[in-house]
Every structure is written in C-alpha cells, then in structure tokens.
Amino acid sequence: MEEQNKELAKQYKAFISYSHSDNQGEGRKWADWLHHALETYEIPQDLIGKKNTAGKEIPRQIYPVFQDEKELSASSSLSGSLTDALDRSEYLIYLSSPKSARSTYVRDELRYFKQSGKSQQIMALILKGEPEYGDTITEAQCFPDELRYHVDGDGQVDKSKPEEVLAADVRIPHTQDEGFTSPEAYRMHLHEQGLSHQEIKSRVDEYKQRLDLALLKIISGILGVPLGELTKRDQAYQLEKIKQKNRNIKRIAAVIGVLGILAVIAGIFAWNQRNSAVRNLAKSLYASGINKLTESEYGDGAAYIAEATRRGDDDAKLFAHSMLAVQDDMTLMPNINVGNLRFSPNGKWLVGWASSGDFTQVLQVWDAINRKPIKQLGQVKTKQARYPSFDQANRAYVTTVDNSIVRYDIDKDKLETIRANPDSTFLTISAVSGDGKMVLFKQMEKLYLLNTETKQEQLLHTLSGYPLETSYFSPKLDLLLIGIAHKEKNEWLFFDITTPTPTMKLRKETPYTSKPPAFSPDGKQVALFGNFGINYYNLVTGQEWTNTQVNTAKYVGFTTNGQLHAGNNEQIAQLNLTTGSVAKSTALPGNVFFISPLTKMLEQDDMALQYNSPNWNQQLVSSDNQTFIDNVKAAPLQLAQYFEPNELIVAVPGITENVAYTIYKDSKSIDELNLENGTKTKNIITAPENIATIIVLHKTKNLLVKGKSGKTYFYDLTSRKPIGKAIDAQPKLYIFKVDEKEVASRTGKNSFAAWDIATGKQIFKYEEKAEIPGFTISPDFTQAILVGLSSWKIVDPHSGKVLKEEKGTLSSGRYSNTGKYLVLTDNNGSTKLLNSTDYKEVFSLKTIEFPFMMFNNADDVLAISDDADHMRLWNIETGKPFGQRIRVSKYSKYFHFSEDDKQIFVQDDGNGLQFVTKIVDARTGNILTMPFMNQKFSNIFVLPGDKKLMTIEELVLGKTVNTWEVPGQVDMSNEQVARDLEKFYGKKYDNASGAIFPFVDTTGNYSTWYFDDPFLRSISPSSKTSILEILRQNYPIKTDANLQLLAVTHIYHPLARAMVANHYSSKPEMQYIGQRLVEVTEKQLLLIKNNELKAEVEKLLNEAKSKLK
C-alpha cells in the first residue's frame, strides 16, 4: 500500500502522447528517443534554481517523463492509469503524424488534457505529414481537431475557437517525410540511396541542426525559458563542458584517444622489438599508463608511468616530468553536483549536497584549502537540493528534507534548527544577514523575515505569480533590499529592518537587471545598475538620480571613504554623488583588464562567485557529470611574458636562446629584447629606410632586413655592421642556400635571381617570356621548379637548361633540406617523392590538395598531411609510413623537428576548442608529454638548443612575447621522478601483484620544484630565478610593463595582488580597484604558509587601506 501511495503521488514533468506505430523501426522510435532525451538533458548550471518566465523555479532536470510503455505494468488498468498520469503531468507532448491524428487513444488524451484546463501546456513534435488548419483536410493531416480547436469543460470540441500550439519539426527538411532520431540513422538512409559523400554530408548537417533545434524548442517550453536564451546558454554550457574535458591532464584523453589505444601500444613496441624483456616490460607499463589516462583514471595512469620511469624508460620519464610540471591540480568531489556547492565567505570551506541514493542528498563539508572532506552530516538530508547560504561568521544555512531551516557552525561543529517546519511546506532561503540574526525565506508566494534569536517571523511581502526574486542585506544590517524581476523591469523594495516591525521605506522600478546592488559603507546609499545605467538612492536625504551615460559599466561600487565608481574593461569613472554626473573618467590599461580576472573580481557577479572562491585562487569545475576543485595558478612552464604595443610588427628569436629582435611600425631601427629579464637595447641596428620584416640566419649569424621599398639589406649580428650591397628586387619570399651564404627571390612576374650575401653580387638571373605563377629552388641552388597553369618543369637556373618537363598542374612542391629529394603534389592530392638527381620516383602517396610537408634534419623522414588535421611520417628508405598519425591544427601548421630528430614539437587545436602545444616521438608518432602552452599563438619558435619556446600572442591592445620551458629540463634520477609522480597523484604500482595501491610514504624527500611552495619557488623547474625576485623587480609600478606583469602574468600570487592593490589605492580616481583587490587578497592570506611572505603582503595591504580612508 505504501508503494502504491508513493506511485500515486508521483508528478510528471511531461506526458508523451503518441501512436505506437510511430515508435517502431530502427532510427524512428520517436517516443523512446524523446523520453530519453528529456530525462537525460543537462540543464545549463546557470539556469538551475532561477525563475522562468512564469515565475517558477527552473528544475535541476526534466524528470520524470511519462511514456506508457515504460510506466504502465501489464496488470494496470490502461484507462485509469492514463487518466491519473495525465492529471499528474505538467505538460503534454503530442508526437504528430497522420496516424496519431487518427488515433482514438491519442485524441482522447488530448481532449482530456485540454478539458482539465491545460491547453497552454501542450506542445507538438511534427514527425511527418502536414499541420492543416483550413477547411480542406487531406491524408497528410497530422493535427487532429482536439489539437486545433478549443475543448470545453465537458470535453466538446468547439470549432469556432481555433487554438495555436507550440510545434517543433523533425521532418526531413523541405518535405513532409518522416525524419530520423539521429543524424547517423539519416546518414545510413542517404547512403543506401547512393548519394555522393558531399551531398550526404550537406543534408545530414542540415538535419542535425533541425533535430537539435526541435529538441531545444520542446525543452524551452517545458522549462519556461525563451528559446533564444536556452539555445545560447545550451551552446555555451556544452562548449564549456568540452573545454573542461580538455583541461591540462584531461586533454591527454583527446590527444591520444583519437589514436586508438591498441595502435598506441603497437606503435610503442614496433620500433623496439629487439630490446630486452625488461625494457619491453617498461614500455608495456608506459602503454598501460597512457591507456588509463585516456579512461580518466589519472592516479592509476600516473602509477604505471612512474613504474615505467623507474625501470629506465626515457619516454615515460619525459611524460612524468610533463605531468608534474603541468600539474593539473584538480581534486574530485564524489557524488556532488557543482550547482549545489558554495564557498564560505572566507574561502576556507566548501559546503554542498552529496548524493546518497534514492534521490536523497546529504550535507557535506570540505576543507577548501586542503581539498579534503571533513564532515558529512547524515542527519541533514534533502530531496530538493539548493545551494547553502552563509553569514559572515561562515555558518551555513540550508533547508532539510522536511523543509526545516538549519544552521551549521563549521568551526564549532554545531548544528541547530532555527525554524522547524511541522507541515513540511516547501520553502527556500532567499538571503541571510551578515550577523546571522535574520533569514529571509520564501514559502509559496510569500516572503517572510525570520529572527533567528527570537524565532519570530513576519510576512514582508506577497509575490504575484512566482517571479524571480533576489534579496540583499546592507553592510550595516539596517536595510533589506528585495529585487523582484518582472517581464521587462525590476521592482525594488527597500525595507527598514532596525525596528521590531520592518517597514517598507521605498518602492522603485528599474529596467530589468541581474546585477547585484552596490551599498555605501554605512548602508544609507544604494546604487542599482544595468544596461540602463545607474539609479542612485540616498535613504537619509531622499536624494535620487539616474545616469544613463554609464550603461556599459560592468561594476559599480562605493569606496570606504564614500566615493562611487563605475567601470568596465576600458575605463573607470568617479561619479558626483549630488548630481550623478561623471566627475572624472580614467582610461585603464586595456590588456590588464581584458585578459586577466581583475574585472571579474571587481564585478562580484553572482554567476562568477558560484564557481570561484572568494580569493579567486580556486574554482569549481564540472566535467563528465563530476565536480572538481581546481587550484588556479599561473600558466605552467611559462618563464616570462613581455607586453608590446600594437606597433610591434615582428619579434623573432635571436642567435642565442636569451634574446629576440623586434621591429616596430614606421621604424628604421631594430631593438634587442632580453628574454630573461625583459630589458631592451634600443637601435642595435639602424636601416636606411623603414623596415618591413627581418629574418635571422642562424648558421651564419646574419640578419636579413627587408625595407618598405622592397630593397633587402644584410647585417652581421655579431658586429652589427652591414654586409655587402643592398639587393633591389621584388621579394615576396626568400629562398636561402643550405649554407645561408646565398639568397634568391623574385625580381619580377617572369623572373627570379640569386645573390651572394657577403658581397651583394648577383649569381644568376632566370627569366621567362611568360609570367611564372610559382617557383622554388633546391637548397644547393642547382635546380628550380617552375609551375605553370597546365604544365611544370625543372630547370638549371644558371644555364636555363630544362632538366625535366611534364603536363599537368602542381599544387605543392618542396625540396628536402639537403636537396636530395623533391616532393610534388598535384591538384588531386597525388604525391610523388623523387630523387632530385635522376627524377626517378622513390615512392608515391595520396594526400590532400594543399598538403603541409616537412623533412627531418637528416632527410630520411618525410612528414606530410594525411588529411587536414593529421600528419603522417614516411620512412624514405622503405617508402612506407610508420608510427601513429599526428594530430595538428589546421589553423596553425606548427610542426618542428628537434635538432637531434628524436622529437617533434606540434600545435594541436583540440577540435578547434583549445590550442595546445605538445611533443611527440619522431620515431613512433606517440605523444611524449602532456599538452602544455594551452592557448593559440600567432607565432611559435623553438629557441636554439630545443630547451625553450618563444611565442607571440595577439591581444586586444598589443601583443605579448612569451617564453616557455620545454618539459624535462630538470636533472633528476629516475627514482626521484617516479616517487614524485606517485606522491603527487597518490597511487603506486605493486610489482608483486601487478595491482595499483594507494601510495603511502612518510620517509621520502620531496623537495623538488614540483613540491616547492608555488608562492616561493623559481618560475620554472630549471630556472634559478624565484618568483619573488621577479615580482620585487617590478615594484613600485612605474610602467605599463610592470603593471601588466603583476596584474596579468602573476595575478594569482598574493604579493603581486598586494602590489597592484597598493598601486591603485594611491590613485583617488581608481581607488575602488585597490579596495576590491585588498578585500580579495586578505582572503588569500589563509593560503600563505611562509611567515615572511605573509608579513610582506600584510604590510602592503595595510598601506593600501591607509590610503583608502
């Protein structure tokens, strides 16, 4: 009887009404598809708990959904059960087809649902046929009368009252034909019809968009969220999930998963079959580790890789170094949904609900700093979890399964019920005062204020129609501000709560905004803002004003001395409190606020605060339906970051790893940038004219300088003096002889020439009567390929003799580094590797029309595009491909062999969502490192020695020159690397059993860079310069470069924040920025373990606070 009553009480989000003939056949089981799609749809986190257009709270999931085949047992009374289910369903979704339109059962379901007064809660999903509203009805009619017309209380259809219905369409585009439940099913259907690949792709892509849109249209109707908003949020949410999947260590699954685990293992063994059994065991362990990483079992993966390192595998050791250096520092919070979690105000605790089965959740408390669970309150349970609220004493407030309000004091481990709820009427907590003496809660449509000390509660306000409501207590706890969201406006209620009976002092309306209000320190002044500008209210004087000019403000706030500021990424304004006019507007360094989290810290946006700790050093990450705590820090392995203005044209590496050369717009000079300390030597070389570009010749240590006029100049980088005579040509591309002592370029549309760099003397000039569309020259300058519109030929550029000529069109051609081989590709992607002495074919292959191709330094390996996203390695001696395909970015073809040809540096675009740089094995194509440098750059250079990388990044305002350390530069024993990896990831391989166990070791020495205090250690594993040295060298802040390094590169370091806070606190027009940074950095003090550093940070913060008074 108890189970029966429980089932009778079950409420359904939706009822699927359909003809069973529309739920049959492969790819066309529409009811099954919709039932699964609705119940498993992940509602974007930022919508959950918010109010929809009807004023109702958006649920965590669309569950349950009624489908008769899944809900009714064989012994059920069909008629009675369906009627009960219809009564208990909020929405009805009609699967529309000619068959369902003629089904008596379906029409009765529609009639009954409308008869019960829920006509506006019906949606249709058109499967096939045509909705016909006219007098003429055909066999294609898929909307029955019960759907098209009004049904009265007696169940009669009134054809004088037509009714529209929200409809989504999953038919084949441009037809009345039935579609498919998946794009893949439609693809198979088209393939059977014999259509071309391109036509199939085009049709499937169009249909997928229709299917996705139809589902979102149904979901938007159920959730009460406008389709446009849901579509935007859904896309953003899905994209964010994919991005989070690709974060640091999780990217390894994407990078290696596409290769196939069996192929990876096969590749690892292919080149090492002759090795000993011990060596092969190490390779086997390494392969097992990679396999585990692709399955997201990071601890087990690290354990296998550590043991492979211990057994002497160099590849495993390099990978272990990269895992330790990248340090994907995420800790799993099992069974907790990220939407139910909140940080305490001091950032010390995380409180949320953990699933305990049977739709029940239990309250759990975590130590956020150490990322460990410390308490599970088994007596505090709920079935409708909402995130907790806190007071300023960091006590958590939640509602329990019977809707009582309880308070948990974490520091004292004290739980108390502050409002019992005998009748279990549903309620939610809206706001808690800072001192914890008052709680605003909502029950039904009423807002009550509870005094937690006297336990008295008073009805404050009755809402109409369950609108979205947000409430705030002022800092002095004398004012309660309630914001009620209506369709196009916000209603604001100002309550004086200093008296025993709270009274409404003010009632105002503003255009709709979701921004939190700004209170003055004394709580007597309030500023409301949004895209309408700022509305200001002085509750003492009654003064009010509106400023519509600052409608782009991202943040508004009062300083401790009572000044009101408003700002965005570009500027901050100080407002006149009497008139509301802008007293002073100050431009902000654009790069600082566009690319750092500073603006988010200033905004105090509710959405950002849900996922970021109050000190902005931790964030909550949701991935694969799991929740993680992530320690946020500076980019791993980044050695330096130097900001350059928009005028920077080119920055290229110098002849040593520590310098780069830069040129600027409309300048004749070349500057030298020291990549270790950022110092710049001006005008090391001055050209006769403004410079267009420069090229460093590393073999001869010379510099090519191209002037704006087209002339080319050469300089000796050691003496910095000019070489030879200027070359007057029309260069679009320079071709250098293998020894870099000669250079060739185009001299006209139908000619090209070569010159001796040392003297400027012309060596040869080749000229045709007709235009030469394209050409390239062999590295020894003895041959040139000339490509025409319908033929191509190879000539001796010195004598003009034709060496080989053929009909046909070439799309690509390239000589190997020594000139021994020549690769030619035609418009169909057919490619031949020729011997350049007799032009005999070495081997042929098939690629894309415009492949990316490169030879290794020894000229015995060809790397060439296998498709637009992958490179394939070919052994020139055998003429066969080997190893794995290597994924690259189609947008940034960066592919560089190391000097010893053992490794390849590659940039991968991660399916276009996230750019990463990685190192792969040039012998197997297997990945050797965790992906690092996780962003897209306009240029990437491997610096001399292959130990550092230099990148150029385009910013909103200007560019940055970055240097990075290649993983594996630390001199450590195999045993130490293995132990460090086991320690960091907490797992160890057991040799005796072959199993993985938790790593327990209290005697080991873990003093390497990987375990050093990140606030104190050197900037990279191999660097001798500490982060503190770098920060102190840039303070006091005198230049934009100082500010950018502290406020962008090292913004997560407490000393850098304190320095920036002190800097802005000394500027009256920007003191709000300083004040917010002081508040955030003070909460970061809990993370500082070193007493000297903590004292230095506190001193700077105290200086800043004294300036803010």
ZAZA-632127 format. One record per residue (C-alpha): x, y, z. Coordinates in steps of 0.2 Angstrom, whole numbers, plus 5000, padded with zeros to 4 digits. Example, Ala and Ser with C-alpha at 12.3 -4.5 7.8 and 13.67 -1.06 7.14 Angstrom:
2
506249785039;506849955036;
This chain:
1109
500050005000;501450125004;502250094987;500550124979;500350284988;502050334983;501750304965;500050394965;500950554972;502250544958;502250704947;502750704929;503550854920;502850794904;501750664896;502150594879;500650564868;500950464853;500350324841;501350164844;501650144826;502750304827;503850214839;504450074828;505850044816;507750074818;508150264820;506250304821;505750254839;505250434842;504450414859;505950314866;507150454859;506150594866;505950514883;507750484885;508250654878;507150744890;507650644906;509450654902;509650834896;510850934907;510051094911;511451234910;512051264928;511751444927;509851424924;509551294938;508651374953;508251534943;506451594939;505751564922;504551674913;503151604923;504051644939;504351464943;506051394949;506951304935;507251124940;508851034940;508250904927;506650864917;506150714927;505150604926;504350604909;502850484906;502850364892;501550224893;502750084888;503950124902;502750174915;501250054915;501349874920;500449734912;499149724926;498749914925;497049974921;497550074905;496150194905;496350234924;498250244924;498250354909;497050474916;498050484933;499650514923;498850654913;498250734929;499950724936;500850794921;501350974919;501550964900;500950854886;502050824871;501050764856;502050664843;501250724827;500950614812;499450574801;499250404811;499250494828;498050624822;496850474818;497150384834;495650374845;496850354861;497950504856;496450614853;495650564869;497250604878;497250774870;495450804874;495650754892;497250864895;496351014887;494750984897;495750994913;496251174909;498051144902;497851194884;499351314885;500451174891;500351064875;501751054863;501850964846;503350874838;502950854820;503650684814;502850684797;501350744787;500750924787;499851034800;498251094791;497151224798;496051264783;494351184778;495151064767;495850914776;497050784767;497850614771;499350714777;498450804791;499450774807;498450894818;496850824825;495350934829;495650914848;497351004845;496751134833;495251194842;494651244860;493951104871;492751154884;492451084902;491350944895;492550884883;491750954867;492751024853;492251204849;492751234830;492351414832;493851444843;495451394834;496951374845;498851384841;500051264848;501951274850;502651154837;504451084834;504851004817;505950854815;505350804797;506650794783;506950974778;505951044763;504750894764;503350814773;504350654775;504750574792;506450614799;507650504810;508050514828;509950534825;510950614811;511850444809;510250354805;509850484792;511650464785;511450274783;509750304774;510550434762;512050314759;510850174754;510150294741;511850304733;512050494735;513850574735;514850594750;514750784749;512850784746;512650664761;513650774772;512750934767;511050854771;511550774787;512250934794;510651024789;509550894798;510650884813;510351074816;508451044814;508450894826;509450994839;508351144837;506751044839;507350964855;507851134862;506151204857;505251074867;506451094882;506251284882;504351264883;504451144897;505751254907;504851414903;506451494896;506451584879;507151484865;508451604860;509151614878;509151424880;510051404864;511351524868;511551454886;511551274880;512851304867;513951394880;513651254893;514051124880;515651214875;516151244892;515951054896;517051014881;518351144886;518451074904;518650904897;520150964888;520951044903;522851004905;522850824910;521150784904;521750844887;522850684886;521250584883;520850684867;522550694861;522950504862;521150444862;521050484843;522550374840;521750214847;522450134862;522949974853;523850074840;524750174853;525350014861;525849934844;526750094840;527750094856;528349914853;528549924834;530250014835;530949924850;530649734846;532449704848;532549764866;532749654881;531249594891;531549714905;531549854893;529949794885;529049774902;529449964905;528650004888;527149894892;526949994909;527050154900;525750104887;524650044901;524850214910;524350314894;522850194892;522250234910;522450424906;521350404891;520050324903;520250474915;521050364928;522350484932;523050404948;523250234940;523950314924;525250404935;525750244944;526050144928;527050294921;528050314937;528550124937;529050134919;530150284923;530950184937;531350044925;532350164914;531050214900;531650384894;529950424886;529050384902;530250494911;529950644900;528050614901;528150604920;529150774920;527750854910;526350784921;527250854936;527651024928;525951054921;525150994937;523350984933;522851014951;521050964951;520350864966;518750764963;517250794974;516250624973;514350624971;514250814972;513350924959;514351084956;512651184957;512451134975;514051194981;514651364988;516251434996;516151515013;516451705013;518251675019;518551545006;519051415019;517651295017;516551225004;514851165008;513651064997;512550914995;513150744991;512050614983;511750464994;510550374983;508650364981;508550544976;509150594993;510650704996;511650735012;512550895018;514450885016;515851005022;517551015013;519151105019;519351205003;521151255006;521751075008;520351004997;519850865009;518050825015;518050855034;516250815039;514650735032;513050775042;512050625040;510550695049;510450845037;509650775021;508650845007;507750784991;507650964983;509451024985;509851204984;511551284987;511851345005;511851525011;513151595023;513351735036;514951825039;515451705053;515551575039;514051475046;513051385033;511151395031;510151255022;508351185021;508150995025;507050865018;505550925029;505951105024;506551155041;507951285041;509551235050;511251325053;512851235054;514351325063;515851235055;517151305067;516251245082;515451095074;513751145080;512151115071;510451195076;508751205069;508251385068;506551365060;505651195061;504351155048;502951045055;501951035039;503451015028;502851155016;504151195003;505151345006;506851415001;508151535009;508251695000;509551795010;510451785027;511051945036;512951955039;512751935058;511551785056;510151865066;508951875051;508451755037;507351795023;506451645016;505051615003;503651505006;502351484992;502151664986;502651745002;504251825009;504551805027;505851885038;506451765052;507351825068;508551685072;508651735090;506851765095;506251645082;504851775077;504451785059;503551925049;502751925032;503652055022;502852045005;501751934994;502351904977;501251884962;501551734950;503151664957;504351794949;506251784951;506751864967;508451914974;508751994991;510252084999;510552145017;511552305018;513352305027;512652385042;511152265043;509852405044;509252385026;508452245017;508352264998;507252144988;507352144969;505852064960;506052034942;504552064930;504552034911;505452194907;505852284923;506452254941;505452314956;506452354971;505852354989;506852445002;506452385020;507052465036;507452325047;508052425063;506352415071;505452275078;504152285064;505152305047;504352445036;504552475018;505452645015;505452644997;504752564981;505652594965;505652514947;507152504935;507352414918;507752234920;509452194928;510352044935;511752144943;511852154962;511652324970;513052424977;512952484995;513952635003;514952585019;513552655030;512252565021;511252735018;511652744999;511152614986;511652614968;510752494956;511452474939;511252384922;511252424904;510152564908;511452654918;511452694936;510052734948;510652804965;509652824981;510152914997;508952845010;509452985023;509253135012;507953064999;509053114985;508953014969;509653024952;509952924936;511452924925;511152834908;512852884901;513752744911;512652604903;514252494899;514852484917;515252304922;515452354940;514852494952;515452514970;515752634984;517452654992;517752655011;517852845010;516152855002;516652884984;515552804970;516452724955;515852634939;516952554927;517252424913;518752344904;519252514897;518952654909;518352694927;517352844931;517152934948;515353004950;514753154958;513553104972;512553254971;512153264953;512653094946;513753164933;515453094929;516753194939;518253114932;518452974919;520152874918;520752764905;521352594910;522752484903;521752384891;522752224891;522652214910;520852214911;520452124895;521451964898;521551954917;520251904930;520352084938;518652144930;517851984937;518552024954;517852194953;516152144946;515752024960;514551944948;513351814956;513751684942;515651704944;515551694963;514651524961;516151444953;517651544960;518251554978;518151724987;520051744985;520051694966;521351554969;520151414967;518751364955;517451234954;517451134938;516151024931;516650884919;515850714914;514550744927;515850754940;516450904951;518250954954;519151084965;520451164954;521851264961;522151414949;523851474946;525051554933;525251464917;526451314920;528151314912;527951504907;529651584910;529251764906;527951874897;528352044890;527052164883;527252254867;526252394859;525152374844;526552454834;527652294835;527752214818;528952074821;529851984835;531051844831;532251734841;534051794841;535651694838;535551634857;534151574867;534151734878;533751864865;532451914852;532452054839;530952174837;530452304824;529052424825;527952514813;528752664804;530452624811;532152604804;532852534820;532952354827;532952334846;533652184856;532452114869;533252014883;532151864886;532751834904;532452004912;531452104899;532752234897;532852314879;534352384870;533752514858;534352534840;535652394839;535452414820;534852554810;534252534792;534252664778;532352654777;530852604787;530852414790;529552294784;530252124791;531852044797;532451864796;533851784807;535051674798;535751564812;537051474803;537951624798;537351734812;536751864799;535151964799;534152004783;533152164784;531852204771;531452384768;529752464764;530452504747;530752314743;532652334745;533552194755;534952234767;536152114777;536952144794;538252044804;537352014821;539051994830;539752164824;538052234820;538852304804;538152304787;538652164774;538852184756;537752294745;535852314746;534852204734;533552284724;532252154720;530352114722;530451984736;528851904742;529851754748;531651724752;532551564747;534151534756;535551414750;535851274763;537451364770;536451534771;537851614761;536751654746;534951714744;533651704730;532051794727;530851854713;531452004703;529852024693;528251924687;529351824675;531051824683;532051774699;533851794704;535151744717;536451844726;538051824736;537551894753;539351944758;539652044743;537852084736;538452024719;537151934708;537551754705;536251714692;534551784685;533251674677;531951744666;530451684656;529451774642;527851724651;527351754669;528051624681;526551584693;527651494706;529351434708;530551364721;532451324721;533451174728;534551214743;536151204733;535351324720;535751204705;533851174701;532251264701;530451204699;529351324688;527451294689;526351344675;524451344673;524451174664;526251114665;527851114676;529651104673;531351094682;532751204675;534551244679;534351424684;536151464680;536051404662;534251404659;534351214653;532651124655;533050964666;531350894666;529650944660;527850874661;526050924658;524850944672;524551064687;525551054703;524851124719;526351104730;528251064729;529651064740;531551004741;532250914756;533451004767;534950944758;534150944741;534250764739;532450734737;530950834729;529150814733;527750854721;525850864723;524550884710;522850954712;522050784716;523250764731;524350634721;526050654728;527750584722;529450584731;530850604718;532650584718;533250754713;534750684703;533850574690;532050624695;531650434697;530150404709;530650344726;528850314732;527050394730;525650434741;523950514742;523650674752;522650824751;522750954738;523751084748;524750974760;525951034774;527550944771;529250944780;530850844781;531850804796;533650864798;534450704792;533250704776;532750524780;530950554786;529550654777;528150724787;526650764776;524750794778;523750634779;522250744780;521850924785;522050884804;523450744804;525250724798;525950554793;527850504795;528650414780;530250324780;531150374764;532250224763;530750104764;529450214756;528250164770;527350264783;527750224801;527050264818;525450354823;524650494813;525050654822;523650774826;523950954821;523051114820;522351154803;522351344808;524151344814;525351224805;526751224818;527751064816;529651074821;530950934822;532150944836;534050964832;534350784835;532750724825;532150624840;530650744844;529350844835;528551004843;526751014837;525251134839;523551044840;521951144840;520951014850;519451014838;519551204837;519151224855;520851244863;522551264856;523951164864;525751134861;526450954864;528050854860;527850684850;529150554847;529850574829;530150384829;528350324833;527250474832;526750444850;526450584862;527950614874;527250754885;525650824892;524950954881;525651124888;525551304882;523751294881;523251434870;523351494852;524851604847;525151694831;526951634830;527951494839;529851474839;530951344846;532451434853;534251374850;534551214860;532751154859;532551184878;531451344877;530051404866;529551584861;527851634857;526951794850;525151814856;523951944849;523052044862;521552164861;522852304863;524552254858;525552094859;526551984871;528151894869;528151744880;529551614884;529251444890;530251294896;530151134887;529650994900;531050884906;532451004909;532750964927;534150844931;533350714942;533650524945;532350404938;531850354956;531550534961;530450574946;529450414949;529250444968;528750624965;527450574952;526750434964;526750564978;525850694968;524450584961;524350464977;524550294968;525950164966;526150014955;526449854966;527749734957;527249584967;525449584962;525449694947;524049794955;523849984959;523850034978;523750204987;525450274989;525950295007;527750365011;528150475026;530050455024;530350515007;531150685002;530050784991;531050944990;531050964971;530251104962;528651014959;528351014978;529051184982;527851314989;527151394972;527251564981;529151554984;529951434971;530851484955;529751524940;530151354931;530851184936;532651234929;532651414932;533751494946;532651654947;531251644961;529551714958;529851844972;531351914963;530351944948;528952024957;530052144968;530952194952;529352264945;528852364961;528552504963;527452504947;528252644936;527752574919;526352484910;527552334908;527752324927;525852334929;525552204916;526752084923;526052094941;524252114936;524151984922;525651864922;525651844941;523951904946;523651744956;525151774968;524651864984;526251984983;525852034966;524052074970;524552174986;525752274975;524352314962;523152354976;524352474984;524652554967;522852584963;522452634981;523652784979;522652854964;520952934970;520152914954;520452724954;520352684972;518852564970;520052444961;521352454975;519952424988;519252264979;521052194977;521352224996;519752135000;520151984989;522051974994;521651975013;520651815010;522151745001;523151765017;522551595023;523551515009;525251595013;526251475023;527851575024;527851705038;529051825030;528051825014;526351845024;527151995033;527652075017;525952055009;525052115025;526252275026;525752315008;523852295012;523952405027;524752535017;523452525004;522052535017;522852685025;522652775008;520852725006;520252805022;
